[in-house]
Amino acid sequence: MHAVPSLVSFCFSVWFEPFLKRGQHMSFSTALAAALRHKGLREADIVGGDISSSYISRLLSGQLREPTWPKACEIVDRLGMSLEEFRSLSESD
């Protein structure tokens, strides 16, 4: 039986993978780390609402592969970025 990809995996592939170089794959945690560097923010700067410091830490350390879609959107909002800006980081890194 084949595993059904998660909604986040599907959305990531639709929103972010077209911007990656062929053969290159950027995880959400890699994109998040790049966004934090780009914006000059710390993990603590995007904590609040449904996003805890331990959740961000688990994402960045790879303990959590990918956030749920609502949390991914909240994280991008807390970064002060649009989804377009978030995914464009993969072009420059």
CYANA upper distance limits for C-alpha pairs under 8 A (distance plus 0.5 A):
  5 PRO  CA      9 SER  CA      6.64
  5 PRO  CA     10 PHE  CA      7.07
  6 SER  CA     10 PHE  CA      6.80
  7 LEU  CA     11 CYS  CA      6.53
  7 LEU  CA     68 THR  CA      8.35
  7 LEU  CA     69 TRP  CA      7.50
  8 VAL  CA     12 PHE  CA      6.32
  8 VAL  CA     66 GLU  CA      7.63
  8 VAL  CA     67 PRO  CA      7.60
  8 VAL  CA     68 THR  CA      6.55
  8 VAL  CA     69 TRP  CA      5.83
  9 SER  CA     13 SER  CA      6.62
  9 SER  CA     66 GLU  CA      8.34
 10 PHE  CA     14 VAL  CA      6.78
 11 CYS  CA     15 TRP  CA      6.40
 11 CYS  CA     69 TRP  CA      8.45
 12 PHE  CA     16 PHE  CA      5.83
 12 PHE  CA     17 GLU  CA      7.28
 12 PHE  CA     28 PHE  CA      8.38
 13 SER  CA     17 GLU  CA      5.38
 13 SER  CA     18 PRO  CA      7.88
 14 VAL  CA     18 PRO  CA      7.55
 15 TRP  CA     87 ARG  CA      7.57
 16 PHE  CA     20 LEU  CA      7.50
 16 PHE  CA     87 ARG  CA      5.82
 16 PHE  CA     90 SER  CA      8.42
 17 GLU  CA     25 HIS  CA      7.58
 17 GLU  CA     26 MET  CA      8.15
 19 PHE  CA     87 ARG  CA      7.68
 19 PHE  CA     88 SER  CA      7.52
 19 PHE  CA     90 SER  CA      7.15
 19 PHE  CA     91 GLU  CA      6.79
 20 LEU  CA     24 GLN  CA      6.45
 20 LEU  CA     25 HIS  CA      7.15
 20 LEU  CA     26 MET  CA      7.84
 20 LEU  CA     90 SER  CA      6.69
 20 LEU  CA     91 GLU  CA      7.02
 21 LYS  CA     25 HIS  CA      8.47
 21 LYS  CA     91 GLU  CA      8.41
 26 MET  CA     30 THR  CA      6.56
 26 MET  CA     31 ALA  CA      7.02
 26 MET  CA     90 SER  CA      7.84
 27 SER  CA     31 ALA  CA      6.80
 27 SER  CA     65 ARG  CA      8.40
 27 SER  CA     66 GLU  CA      8.25
 28 PHE  CA     32 LEU  CA      6.48
 28 PHE  CA     65 ARG  CA      8.19
 28 PHE  CA     66 GLU  CA      6.58
 28 PHE  CA     67 PRO  CA      8.42
 29 SER  CA     33 ALA  CA      6.61
 29 SER  CA     59 LEU  CA      6.10
 29 SER  CA     60 LEU  CA      5.57
 29 SER  CA     61 SER  CA      8.35
 29 SER  CA     62 GLY  CA      7.56
 29 SER  CA     65 ARG  CA      7.99
 29 SER  CA     66 GLU  CA      7.74
 30 THR  CA     34 ALA  CA      6.71
 30 THR  CA     60 LEU  CA      7.87
 31 ALA  CA     35 ALA  CA      6.60
 31 ALA  CA     86 PHE  CA      7.87
 31 ALA  CA     87 ARG  CA      8.04
 31 ALA  CA     89 LEU  CA      7.65
 31 ALA  CA     90 SER  CA      7.37
 32 LEU  CA     36 LEU  CA      6.66
 32 LEU  CA     60 LEU  CA      7.98
 33 ALA  CA     37 ARG  CA      6.81
 33 ALA  CA     60 LEU  CA      7.35
 34 ALA  CA     38 HIS  CA      6.50
 34 ALA  CA     89 LEU  CA      7.44
 34 ALA  CA     93 ASP  CA      8.12
 35 ALA  CA     39 LYS  CA      6.52
 35 ALA  CA     79 LEU  CA      7.94
 35 ALA  CA     86 PHE  CA      7.19
 35 ALA  CA     89 LEU  CA      7.46
 36 LEU  CA     40 GLY  CA      6.35
 36 LEU  CA     41 LEU  CA      5.46
 36 LEU  CA     42 ARG  CA      6.92
 36 LEU  CA     43 GLU  CA      7.99
 36 LEU  CA     79 LEU  CA      7.89
 37 ARG  CA     41 LEU  CA      6.94
 39 LYS  CA     79 LEU  CA      8.01
 41 LEU  CA     45 ASP  CA      6.58
 41 LEU  CA     46 ILE  CA      8.44
 42 ARG  CA     46 ILE  CA      7.96
 43 GLU  CA     47 VAL  CA      7.46
 43 GLU  CA     53 SER  CA      7.43
 43 GLU  CA     56 ILE  CA      7.18
 43 GLU  CA     57 SER  CA      8.02
 44 ALA  CA     53 SER  CA      6.86
 46 ILE  CA     51 ILE  CA      8.16
 46 ILE  CA     75 ILE  CA      7.36
 46 ILE  CA     78 ARG  CA      5.70
 46 ILE  CA     79 LEU  CA      6.76
 47 VAL  CA     51 ILE  CA      5.81
 47 VAL  CA     52 SER  CA      5.86
 47 VAL  CA     53 SER  CA      6.24
 47 VAL  CA     56 ILE  CA      8.26
 47 VAL  CA     78 ARG  CA      8.29
 48 GLY  CA     52 SER  CA      6.69
 50 ASP  CA     71 LYS  CA      7.74
 51 ILE  CA     55 TYR  CA      6.86
 51 ILE  CA     56 ILE  CA      7.66
 51 ILE  CA     71 LYS  CA      7.60
 51 ILE  CA     74 GLU  CA      8.25
 51 ILE  CA     75 ILE  CA      7.84
 52 SER  CA     56 ILE  CA      6.99
 53 SER  CA     57 SER  CA      6.58
 54 SER  CA     58 ARG  CA      6.49
 55 TYR  CA     59 LEU  CA      6.75
 56 ILE  CA     60 LEU  CA      6.68
 57 SER  CA     61 SER  CA      6.53
 58 ARG  CA     62 GLY  CA      6.60
 58 ARG  CA     63 GLN  CA      5.42
 58 ARG  CA     64 LEU  CA      5.84
 59 LEU  CA     63 GLN  CA      6.64
 59 LEU  CA     64 LEU  CA      5.34
 59 LEU  CA     65 ARG  CA      6.91
 59 LEU  CA     66 GLU  CA      7.32
 59 LEU  CA     67 PRO  CA      8.05
 60 LEU  CA     64 LEU  CA      8.45
 67 PRO  CA     71 LYS  CA      6.36
 67 PRO  CA     72 ALA  CA      6.02
 68 THR  CA     72 ALA  CA      6.52
 69 TRP  CA     73 CYS  CA      6.71
 70 PRO  CA     74 GLU  CA      6.71
 71 LYS  CA     75 ILE  CA      6.52
 72 ALA  CA     76 VAL  CA      6.78
 73 CYS  CA     77 ASP  CA      6.63
 73 CYS  CA     83 LEU  CA      8.30
 74 GLU  CA     78 ARG  CA      6.54
 75 ILE  CA     79 LEU  CA      6.73
 76 VAL  CA     80 GLY  CA      7.12
 76 VAL  CA     81 MET  CA      6.22
 76 VAL  CA     82 SER  CA      7.20
 76 VAL  CA     83 LEU  CA      7.21
 76 VAL  CA     86 PHE  CA      7.46
 77 ASP  CA     81 MET  CA      6.24
 77 ASP  CA     82 SER  CA      7.32
 81 MET  CA     85 GLU  CA      6.32
 81 MET  CA     86 PHE  CA      6.75
 82 SER  CA     86 PHE  CA      6.75
 83 LEU  CA     87 ARG  CA      6.66
 84 GLU  CA     88 SER  CA      6.60
 85 GLU  CA     89 LEU  CA      7.22
 86 PHE  CA     90 SER  CA      8.49
 87 ARG  CA     91 GLU  CA      8.41
 88 SER  CA     92 SER  CA      7.82
 89 LEU  CA     93 ASP  CA      6.89
